[in-house]
């Protein structure tokens, strides 16, 4: 089980359910990072923010960084399986969640774990946002997940990002368009972090995807 924070809409009515966003931070972050981006949506979404298990001083990551080349595909896969099980456990535990509207939002390392999860197991997930993500070579060799044909993806990246050049996001977008017909690419004049305009576009994207609210029986 991951350490996590959960934010449920204030003033909700008994039996009312909401879409859920699982938020995964980047290298050197923690569970407080991505919720700041999603705060404007917390009146109508349940937000669950995970903390990676790899410690880097006072901060965290989801997997170990490689000194050379790409990080371990096997380690990322193991983490994505843990995240999938975590999502199932959280959806079962909290009756404010409408599991028909389940989204993943990942930044940096969190985006790469999100991508791995989606490519392998993402058929029942409503959509995924990949923010400032690398495009790791091994993902191209995974068996195609035919269930992703109509799954929405939101790819966003800073044009001034020197940690992960925007070309990686452009390559990732081209790859995703070979498996899904609902891929959006957004670029912003920023570095390796999120800015207000990006938050606004993400909010618009999510809001147009959610289904009408339902109540659990």
Secondary structure, DSSP 8 states (H G I E B T S, - for coil): ---EEEE--TT--TTB-EEEEEEE--TTB-TTTTHHHHGGGTTTEEEEEE--SEEETTEEESS---SSS---HHHHHHHHHHHHHHHHHHHHH-TTEEEEEEEEEEETHHHHHHHHHHHHHGGG--EEEEES----GGGGGS---GGGTT-EEEEEEETT-SSS-HHHHHHHHHHHTTT-S-EEEEEES-SSS--HHHHHHHHHHHHTT-----B--
